[in-house]
Amino acid sequence: MALERYGYRVMSAGDGLTGLELFREGRHDLLLLDVMLPGLDGIGLCRRIRETSMDPVLMMSARGDALEVVSGLEAGADDYVVKPVDTAVLVARIRSLLRRAVYAPAQADRARPERHRSDDRDPALLVFGDLTIDTAGLEVSLAGRPVALAPTELRLLLEFAAHPGTVLDRQALLRNVWDYGWDGDSRVVDLCVQRLRKKIGADRIETVRGFGYKLRR
């Protein structure tokens, strides 16, 4: 009801299996999952969704303890909120996720370092070894094979590609990728980096202890 007051059209399900059916029946801009769902819990539901979809997923947790948060993020969630949550904060997180799911042209302009252009005739194509990023077509390939990335994973990769070889700290990544105007939980960054490493290569993104991460040139 609160989201509808903000102009969103909402479909709801009282348990995980019904939620999975609704997800399979139609197209959705964003999925808001409670961890504690009967039948199939939110973490299991998120895993099932990630088998076929990269739609934005926002997880809701009643406790916010480390294990529950990490499990949700490892399952593929893009972000999480802890209940009880103020409606304005929830809407702000939803808007942030939806912005991430829509490609911003300005991002492509920043993600065009001259030395990583593969072809002067195609400045939108960035190449890092066997990793190719098409910032215009929003496609990523590794050794010629397409890589499916969730919107947040793609935004994170574009942020790294815009600053190859530069160490980016977690708070900067929260601001630029997650759109946080305040200090957020850095576990979101760490878990998303882990997911990204699994898809593009474990050694592609280097951890600089005590500082942050950087994309190897």
N, C-alpha and C positions, 0 to 999 in steps of 0.2 A: 504493500500500500504506500509506503514511504517513497519507493522508487517511482511509482506511478505518478505521485504528486510532482516529481521532478521531470515528468514527461517521458519516462521509459515505458516501453511495453514489456510486460513481464509474464513469463510462463513459469509455473511453480510445480514442484513435486515434493511429496512428503517422505519419500524414501529413495534410496539410491537406484534401485532397479527401474522404478518409474521414471526417475530422472534420466537414466540411460536411454529408455524408450523415447522420451521427449526429444533428447538430443539427436537420436537417429532419425526422427521423423521430420525435422526441419532444420533450417539454418538459423544460427544465433550469432549475435555480435560479441557476446561475452557470457561466460558461465560462472555463476556464483555458487560455490559448493560449501556446505557445512561439513566439518570433519565427522561429527557424530550423527550419521544417518543410519536408520535401521535397514536391515537387509544387506545392502552394499554400502559401506561407509564412504565418506567423501574422498579419502585417499585412494581406495580401490576404484571408485568411479573416475577419478582423475586419470588413473593409469589406463582405464578402458578408453576414455576419450582420447588420450594421447596416442593410442594405437592407430587412429585414423584421422585425427584433427589437430591443427595447431591453433585453434581458436583461443583467445585470451581466457585464462582461468584465474579467478580470485578465490582463495580459500578462506573460510571463516573458522576460527578456533575458539572454543570456550575457555581454554586454559592458557594457551600461548606458551606452554613449556617447550624446551628446546627440542625434545624428541619428536613431539607432534608437529612443530613447525618445520623441522628438517625433513620429516617423512613426507609432508605435503609438498614441499619444494622439490624434493627428489622425485616425487611422482610426476612432476611436470607443471606444477602451479607456477604462475608468473609472479604472484604476490599473495599476501595474506593479511587479514585483520583479526584482532582479538576482540571477542564479545565480552561485555556489551560495547557496542561501537556507536558513536554519534552518527546520526544520519548524514550530516554534512561531510564528515570524514569519509564515510563509506562512499558517498557520491563522488568525492574528490578522488578517491582511489580508482573508482570505476572510470571516471573521465580520463585519468592518467593512463589506464590500461587501454582504453579505446584510442587515445592519441597515439600510443605506441603501435597499435595495430594498423594505423593509417600512416603510410609513408609520407614524410615531410620532405619536399624538394630541397630545402636548405640543408638537410642531412647529406644529400648526395653531393652538394657543392663542397661541403667540408671534407667529404671522403674521397678526395681526388688528389692524393699526393703524386706529383709529377713523376717521381722515380719509380712508381709502381704501376704506371699505365702500361698495359700490355700492347696497346696499339694507339698511335696518335690519332687515328681515325675513329677510335672508340674510347673517349676519355672516361666513360662511365664504368669501364672494365678494369678492375684492380686485380693484380696477380701477386700472390705471396707463395713462391714455390709452386706446389701442385694445388694450392688453394686459389680459386678464382671467385671474385665477388662482382656480380653485375648490379651496380647501384641503381641503374635505370629500370631493369626488369625485375629487380628484387629476387635474384636467383643466385644461389651459392653452389659451387661444385668442388669436389675434391677428387683429383686425379681423373677428371672428366665425368665423374658420377655425381648426379644431383644430391644435395644435402637438404633435407627438410628441417627448417628451423621455425620455432615458435616466434611470434612477433617480438617478444622481449629478447630472445636469443639473437635475432637478426639485428635489432637495435644495438645490442651490446657489441656484436661483431663489427657493425658499422662504426661505432665509437672507437673501438680499437684500431680499425683500419684507417680512421681519420688521423690517428696519431701513432703510426708504426714506430716501434722502438722507444716510445715514451712511456714512462711509468704513470699509470692513472690510479689514484687512490680511491678507496671504496666510496667515500663520501661524494667525490666528484662524479663517480659512476652512478650513484643513487640520484644525484641531481640531474644529470644529463640523459640517463637512460630510463630511470624509473620516475622521473619528473617530481621527485620529492623536494618540496620547498623547505623541508626541515630534516634534521638528522634522522635517518631511518636505521633499520636493523641490517647490519652488514652481512648477516647470514644469507639474505636474499641474493646479494652479489656473489658470494662465495659458491652457493649452490648453482646459480645460473652459469657461472664460469665452469664449474665441473661438468654440467650438462653440455655446454658448448665444446669443451675439450673432447668429450666422448664422440662428438660428431665431426670435428674438424682435425682431430689429432691432439694427443695429450701434451705434446711438447710445443704446440703452436703458441699457446699463451703461457708466458713465464710468470711465476710468482716471485715478487721481490719482497722478501720478508721485512715486515715492519713498515712497508710503504704501500704496496698494491700489486697491480698486474700490468704487463705490457705484452703487446703482440710482437713476436719475433719478425724482424725484417725478412 
